[in-house]
Amino acid sequence: MPNCTLLPATHCVEDSFRTSEYRAGVAEADCSACASTVSVAAMHEASDKPAADLVRKEIALARLSLLRRVTMVAALLAGCAIAYGIVLAQFDLSKGPDEAEFGAPASDARVNLYLQPIQIDAVNDSMQVRISVVPLPGASSTISDRDFLVNIQRGKQVEHVQVRATQPLPEVTFDFDLDGGNIRDYPLDRYVSAMTLTASEPVKDGTERSLPIHVTAWEGILGFSVKAQAIATPRPDELQLRFAIRRTGAVSFFGMAIYGAMIVMTFCALIIGSLVFAGIRRIEVTLVGALGAIIFALPALRNALPGAPPLGVRADILIFFCAELAAIIALCLFVAAWARQGARP
């Protein structure tokens, strides 16, 4: 501030006025700077708010997508569990083979037979059965005490098994025809076989007298389930058995699972080849190995089927041949896309 005692009054007034103007200008500049800072902060706050909303929205969408995927996986696992339970109930995988008894009661029978299927050849429609004459209940000796004859009818042919006194009880094996089924229905093929059993012994007047028969049948063979059932006949002295034969639940389930795996592998190969050929996915040379492996894995799966059915069953025509052809087409699509769009040297 100038010293007014040394200067004239006019000069002091002018200096005071200039000083006031300067201070007012500085204050106005400071207010303008503050207003600019506030406006810039407000602009930043206004611009940050949509960005924050967008981030929150993306997080919410990501959580929703994750929840949807988790729900889909849980539903898929639940569906698989339900389907597996239905398969267990349908094919009865837990039940094993057992013995079944037919004919006259064991205490009243004069002839005791034991039937055991030992081999089933579904390709040739044949079942091999071992028929053993066993001691009666209460007897331990395997030597016959009398002469008698056992007649075994298979189809139109009748086999005669002669049992001699003081001779060991015989054991024979015969082949029986399988009817009502076809190997082409693998792994759900079913068959039926029948046999008729009678027994007789000679009497003093030269005639034959019928003997009551008791039969025990073993209902099982490797890879097959055999269910025996007695059929009513017009003659009371004969016993007719009907065998219902099908593959075990484990074999049928595994066969269906193998063919299902072929379908899944086929769809995977077609998706890879089609997406790369259409340009939706980029070319990765490592996928060629995967497609080639699928082509050679399908025959290996086919040969791993239990029971080794001949090539050409209905499941082969509907699934295996189509799967092999589709895998080859997928590889061709991938190679064509690589040749068209692949990196040049």
C-alpha positions as CSV (number, residue, x, y, z in Angstrom):
1,M,0.0,0.0,0.0
2,P,1.6,3.4,-1.0
3,N,2.5,6.0,1.7
4,C,-0.1,8.7,1.4
5,T,1.8,11.1,3.6
6,L,4.5,11.5,1.0
7,L,2.4,11.6,-2.2
8,P,-0.4,13.9,-3.2
9,A,-3.9,12.9,-2.4
10,T,-4.8,12.2,-6.1
11,H,-2.0,9.7,-6.4
12,C,-3.1,7.9,-3.3
13,V,-6.7,7.6,-4.5
14,E,-5.6,6.2,-7.8
15,D,-3.3,3.6,-6.3
16,S,-6.0,2.5,-3.9
17,F,-8.4,2.1,-6.8
18,R,-5.9,0.0,-8.8
19,T,-5.1,-2.2,-5.8
20,S,-8.8,-2.9,-5.3
21,E,-9.3,-3.7,-9.0
22,Y,-6.3,-6.1,-8.9
23,R,-7.7,-7.9,-5.8
24,A,-11.1,-8.2,-7.4
25,G,-9.5,-9.7,-10.5
26,V,-7.5,-12.2,-8.5
27,A,-10.7,-13.2,-6.6
28,E,-12.7,-13.5,-9.8
29,A,-9.9,-15.7,-11.4
30,D,-9.8,-17.8,-8.3
31,C,-13.6,-18.3,-8.5
32,S,-13.4,-19.2,-12.2
33,A,-10.7,-21.8,-11.4
34,C,-12.8,-23.3,-8.7
35,A,-15.8,-23.4,-10.9
36,S,-13.7,-25.1,-13.6
37,T,-12.5,-27.6,-11.2
38,V,-16.0,-28.4,-9.9
39,S,-17.3,-28.7,-13.5
40,V,-14.4,-31.0,-14.5
41,A,-15.1,-33.2,-11.4
42,A,-18.8,-33.2,-12.2
43,M,-18.0,-34.3,-15.7
44,H,-15.7,-37.1,-14.5
45,E,-18.4,-38.2,-12.0
46,A,-21.0,-38.1,-14.8
47,S,-18.8,-40.1,-17.1
48,D,-17.8,-42.6,-14.5
49,K,-21.4,-43.4,-13.5
50,P,-22.4,-45.1,-16.9
51,A,-19.1,-47.0,-16.9
52,A,-19.7,-48.3,-13.4
53,D,-23.3,-49.2,-14.4
54,L,-21.9,-51.1,-17.4
55,V,-19.4,-53.0,-15.3
56,R,-22.1,-53.9,-12.8
57,K,-24.4,-55.0,-15.6
58,E,-21.6,-57.2,-17.1
59,I,-20.9,-58.8,-13.7
60,A,-24.6,-59.5,-13.3
61,L,-24.8,-61.1,-16.8
62,A,-21.7,-63.2,-16.1
63,R,-23.2,-64.4,-12.8
64,L,-26.5,-65.2,-14.6
65,S,-24.6,-67.1,-17.4
66,L,-22.6,-69.1,-14.8
67,L,-25.8,-69.9,-12.9
68,R,-27.4,-71.0,-16.1
69,R,-24.5,-73.3,-17.0
70,V,-24.4,-74.8,-13.5
71,T,-28.2,-75.4,-13.7
72,M,-27.8,-77.1,-17.1
73,V,-24.9,-79.3,-15.8
74,A,-27.0,-80.3,-12.7
75,A,-30.0,-81.1,-14.9
76,L,-27.9,-83.2,-17.2
77,L,-26.3,-85.1,-14.3
78,A,-29.8,-85.7,-12.8
79,G,-31.1,-86.9,-16.1
80,C,-28.2,-89.3,-16.5
81,A,-28.8,-90.6,-13.0
82,I,-32.5,-91.1,-13.7
83,A,-31.7,-92.8,-17.0
84,Y,-29.2,-95.1,-15.3
85,G,-31.8,-96.1,-12.7
86,I,-34.3,-96.9,-15.4
87,V,-31.6,-99.0,-17.1
88,L,-30.9,-100.9,-13.9
89,A,-34.6,-101.6,-13.4
90,Q,-35.2,-102.6,-17.1
91,F,-32.2,-104.9,-17.5
92,D,-32.0,-106.1,-13.9
93,L,-28.2,-105.8,-13.8
94,S,-28.0,-107.0,-10.2
95,K,-29.7,-110.3,-10.6
96,G,-27.6,-113.4,-11.1
97,P,-28.3,-116.9,-12.4
98,D,-30.2,-119.4,-10.2
99,E,-31.5,-122.9,-10.3
100,A,-35.1,-123.8,-11.1
101,E,-36.9,-127.1,-10.4
102,F,-39.6,-128.7,-12.6
103,G,-41.6,-131.9,-12.9
104,A,-42.5,-134.3,-10.1
105,P,-41.5,-133.5,-6.6
106,A,-38.1,-134.7,-5.7
107,S,-39.5,-137.1,-3.1
108,D,-41.8,-138.8,-5.7
109,A,-39.5,-138.8,-8.7
110,R,-37.9,-142.0,-10.0
111,V,-35.5,-140.2,-12.3
112,N,-33.5,-137.1,-11.4
113,L,-31.9,-134.9,-14.2
114,Y,-29.7,-131.9,-14.1
115,L,-29.7,-129.5,-17.1
116,Q,-26.9,-127.0,-17.6
117,P,-26.5,-124.8,-20.7
118,I,-22.8,-124.6,-21.5
119,Q,-22.6,-122.7,-24.7
120,I,-24.8,-120.5,-26.9
121,D,-24.0,-119.8,-30.5
122,A,-26.3,-117.1,-31.6
123,V,-24.7,-116.9,-35.0
124,N,-25.6,-120.5,-35.7
125,D,-28.8,-120.5,-33.6
126,S,-27.6,-123.3,-31.4
127,M,-27.6,-123.9,-27.6
128,Q,-25.5,-126.7,-26.2
129,V,-26.9,-128.3,-23.0
130,R,-25.3,-130.8,-20.7
131,I,-27.9,-133.3,-19.3
132,S,-26.8,-135.4,-16.4
133,V,-28.6,-138.2,-14.7
134,V,-27.9,-137.6,-11.0
135,P,-28.7,-139.7,-7.9
136,L,-32.1,-139.3,-6.3
137,P,-32.5,-137.4,-3.0
138,G,-31.2,-139.4,-0.2
139,A,-28.9,-141.5,-2.4
140,S,-25.2,-140.8,-2.7
141,S,-24.1,-143.5,-5.2
142,T,-23.6,-142.5,-8.8
143,I,-24.1,-146.2,-9.9
144,S,-27.6,-147.0,-11.2
145,D,-29.5,-149.7,-9.4
146,R,-31.9,-150.5,-12.3
147,D,-32.3,-150.2,-16.0
148,F,-34.3,-147.4,-17.5
149,L,-34.4,-145.2,-20.6
150,V,-34.4,-141.4,-20.9
151,N,-35.9,-139.9,-24.1
152,I,-34.8,-136.4,-25.0
153,Q,-36.7,-134.7,-27.9
154,R,-35.1,-131.7,-29.6
155,G,-37.0,-130.4,-32.5
156,K,-38.1,-133.4,-34.6
157,Q,-35.3,-135.6,-33.4
158,V,-35.5,-137.9,-30.3
159,E,-32.3,-139.0,-28.5
160,H,-32.3,-142.1,-26.3
161,V,-30.1,-142.3,-23.3
162,Q,-29.9,-145.8,-21.9
163,V,-29.1,-146.3,-18.2
164,R,-27.9,-149.7,-17.2
165,A,-27.9,-151.3,-13.8
166,T,-24.6,-151.4,-12.0
167,Q,-23.2,-148.8,-14.5
168,P,-22.3,-145.1,-13.7
169,L,-25.1,-142.6,-14.2
170,P,-24.5,-141.1,-17.7
171,E,-23.9,-137.6,-18.8
172,V,-24.7,-136.4,-22.3
173,T,-24.4,-133.2,-24.3
174,F,-26.8,-132.2,-27.1
175,D,-27.3,-129.1,-29.3
176,F,-30.8,-127.5,-29.3
177,D,-32.1,-125.1,-31.9
178,L,-32.7,-121.4,-31.1
179,D,-35.9,-120.1,-32.5
180,G,-37.8,-116.8,-32.5
181,G,-34.8,-114.6,-32.7
182,N,-32.0,-113.2,-34.9
183,I,-28.4,-112.2,-34.2
184,R,-29.2,-109.1,-36.3
185,D,-31.1,-107.7,-33.3
186,Y,-27.9,-107.5,-31.2
187,P,-27.6,-106.4,-28.4
188,L,-31.3,-106.9,-27.7
189,D,-31.7,-110.3,-29.5
190,R,-33.9,-112.9,-27.8
191,Y,-34.3,-116.6,-28.5
192,V,-36.5,-119.5,-27.5
193,S,-35.5,-123.2,-27.3
194,A,-37.6,-126.2,-26.3
195,M,-37.1,-129.8,-25.2
196,T,-39.3,-132.7,-24.1
197,L,-38.2,-135.3,-21.6
198,T,-39.7,-138.6,-20.8
199,A,-38.4,-141.7,-18.9
200,S,-39.5,-145.3,-18.8
201,E,-38.4,-148.7,-17.5
202,P,-39.1,-152.2,-18.8
203,V,-41.5,-154.4,-16.9
204,K,-41.8,-158.2,-16.9
205,D,-44.5,-158.4,-19.5
206,G,-42.2,-156.7,-22.0
207,T,-43.9,-153.3,-22.0
208,E,-42.6,-149.9,-20.8
209,R,-43.7,-148.1,-17.7
210,S,-43.4,-144.3,-17.5
211,L,-41.3,-142.9,-14.6
212,P,-41.9,-139.5,-13.0
213,I,-39.0,-137.1,-13.7
214,H,-37.6,-134.3,-11.5
215,V,-35.5,-131.8,-13.4
216,T,-33.2,-129.1,-12.0
217,A,-32.1,-126.5,-14.6
218,W,-29.3,-124.0,-14.2
219,E,-30.5,-120.6,-15.6
220,G,-27.3,-119.0,-16.6
221,I,-24.4,-119.0,-19.0
222,L,-21.7,-116.5,-19.8
223,G,-23.2,-113.4,-21.4
224,F,-26.7,-114.8,-21.5
225,S,-29.7,-115.1,-19.2
226,V,-31.7,-118.4,-19.5
227,K,-35.2,-118.7,-18.0
228,A,-36.7,-122.1,-18.0
229,Q,-40.5,-122.6,-17.9
230,A,-42.6,-125.8,-17.9
231,I,-45.2,-126.2,-20.6
232,A,-48.3,-128.2,-20.2
233,T,-48.6,-131.3,-22.4
234,P,-51.4,-133.7,-23.1
235,R,-49.4,-136.6,-21.7
236,P,-48.9,-136.6,-17.9
237,D,-45.7,-138.7,-18.1
238,E,-43.7,-136.2,-20.1
239,L,-42.1,-132.9,-19.2
240,Q,-41.7,-130.1,-21.8
241,L,-39.4,-127.2,-21.0
242,R,-39.2,-123.9,-22.8
243,F,-36.1,-121.8,-22.4
244,A,-36.3,-118.1,-22.9
245,I,-32.8,-116.8,-23.8
246,R,-31.6,-113.2,-23.9
247,R,-28.3,-111.4,-23.3
248,T,-27.7,-110.4,-19.8
249,G,-28.5,-106.8,-18.7
250,A,-24.8,-106.0,-18.4
251,V,-24.0,-107.1,-22.0
252,S,-27.1,-105.3,-23.4
253,F,-26.2,-102.1,-21.5
254,F,-22.6,-102.1,-22.5
255,G,-23.4,-102.7,-26.1
256,M,-25.9,-99.8,-26.1
257,A,-23.3,-97.6,-24.4
258,I,-20.7,-98.4,-27.0
259,Y,-23.1,-97.5,-29.9
260,G,-24.0,-94.4,-27.9
261,A,-20.4,-93.4,-27.7
262,M,-20.1,-93.9,-31.5
263,I,-22.9,-91.4,-31.9
264,V,-21.3,-88.8,-29.6
265,M,-17.9,-89.1,-31.3
266,T,-19.6,-88.7,-34.7
267,F,-21.3,-85.5,-33.7
268,C,-18.1,-84.2,-32.2
269,A,-16.2,-84.9,-35.5
270,L,-18.9,-83.3,-37.6
271,I,-19.0,-80.2,-35.4
272,I,-15.3,-79.7,-35.6
273,G,-15.1,-80.2,-39.4
274,S,-18.2,-78.1,-40.2
275,L,-17.3,-75.1,-38.0
276,V,-13.7,-75.0,-39.4
277,F,-14.9,-75.4,-43.0
278,A,-17.5,-72.6,-42.5
279,G,-14.9,-70.3,-41.0
280,I,-16.6,-70.0,-37.6
281,R,-13.6,-71.5,-35.9
282,R,-9.9,-71.1,-36.7
283,I,-7.8,-73.9,-38.1
284,E,-5.8,-75.8,-35.6
285,V,-3.7,-78.5,-37.1
286,T,-3.8,-80.5,-33.9
287,L,-7.5,-81.3,-34.6
288,V,-6.4,-83.3,-37.6
289,G,-5.0,-85.9,-35.2
290,A,-8.3,-85.9,-33.2
291,L,-10.4,-86.5,-36.3
292,G,-8.0,-89.2,-37.5
293,A,-8.1,-90.9,-34.1
294,I,-11.9,-91.0,-34.2
295,I,-11.8,-92.7,-37.5
296,F,-9.6,-95.5,-36.2
297,A,-11.3,-95.6,-32.7
298,L,-14.7,-96.4,-34.1
299,P,-13.7,-99.9,-35.4
300,A,-11.8,-100.6,-32.2
301,L,-15.0,-99.8,-30.2
302,R,-17.0,-102.0,-32.6
303,N,-14.6,-104.9,-32.0
304,A,-14.8,-104.4,-28.2
305,L,-18.5,-105.3,-28.2
306,P,-19.2,-108.3,-25.9
307,G,-20.1,-111.4,-27.7
308,A,-18.4,-110.2,-30.9
309,P,-21.5,-110.2,-33.2
310,P,-20.7,-110.5,-37.0
311,L,-20.4,-107.3,-38.9
312,G,-23.7,-106.2,-40.4
313,V,-26.1,-106.4,-37.6
314,R,-28.8,-103.7,-37.5
315,A,-27.0,-101.5,-35.1
316,D,-24.0,-101.5,-37.4
317,I,-26.1,-100.4,-40.3
318,L,-27.9,-97.7,-38.4
319,I,-25.0,-96.4,-36.3
320,F,-21.5,-97.8,-37.0
321,F,-21.4,-97.5,-40.8
322,C,-22.9,-94.0,-40.6
323,A,-20.5,-92.9,-37.8
324,E,-17.5,-94.1,-39.7
325,L,-18.6,-92.3,-42.9
326,A,-19.4,-89.1,-41.0
327,A,-16.0,-89.1,-39.3
328,I,-14.3,-89.4,-42.7
329,I,-16.4,-86.6,-44.1
330,A,-15.5,-84.4,-41.1
331,L,-11.8,-85.0,-41.7
332,C,-12.2,-84.1,-45.4
333,L,-14.0,-80.9,-44.5
334,F,-11.2,-79.9,-42.2
335,V,-8.4,-80.7,-44.7
336,A,-10.3,-78.7,-47.4
337,A,-10.6,-75.7,-45.1
338,W,-6.9,-76.0,-44.2
339,A,-5.9,-76.2,-47.9
340,R,-8.0,-73.1,-48.7
341,Q,-7.3,-70.9,-45.7
342,G,-4.2,-72.3,-44.1
343,A,-1.0,-70.3,-43.6
344,R,1.3,-70.2,-46.6
345,P,5.1,-70.8,-46.3
